[in-house]
Amino acid sequence: MGLHEDVGEILFSAEQIADIVLRLGKQISCDYKSKDLVMISVLKGSLMFMADLMRAVTVPCSIDFLSVSSYGSGTATTGEVRILKDLEMTLKGKDVLVVEDILDSGMTLSFLLKNLTSRHPRSIRLCTLLDKPERRRVDIKADYVGAEVPDKFIVGYGLDYAEKYRNLPYIGILKPEIYED
């Protein structure tokens, strides 16, 4: 089977994703007018979203990247979060926008926001392309949400299963037989 055949249902086409990104970019641009915006991409999943979102943002901004791990190669978070690649810039006095692909259990992002807050930014907000509130295990809400998704295994546009499917131009639901044992 190929990449496309492993997807059971398409949730958002490339065109729908582009519309979501444009809407978020306009909102962020308005909210961060005359602020010192630093957009932080949480690798690897948010890479595509971050690239498109920063082009949709019309105010000056800096970017940086973090890599964290809490999943390993499975489908559920381990609950243990490790920073694999830290930021290169200081956040003190900056207006930080954390850009994530999906807000799921919230465990990783809760840890990450606490860690980044300890670096004394002027402000810190969260932007997620997708929100899966049914899976939430901690009290966390995104300031900017592209779309809400059902409690299914989502892939494409940066989201993966075992490092595959990130390159799909759309977002879809992976067929259960692909990831179930």
Secondary structure, 3 states (H helix, E strand, C coil): CCCHHHEEEEEECHHHHHHHHHHHHHHHHHHCCCCCEEEEEEECCCHHHHHHHHHHCCCCEEEEEEEEECCCCCCCCCCCCEEEECCCCCCCCCEEEEEEEEECCCHHHHHHHHHHHCCCCCEEEEEEEEECHHHCCCCCCCCEEEEECCCCCEEECCECECCECCCCCCEEEECHHHHCC
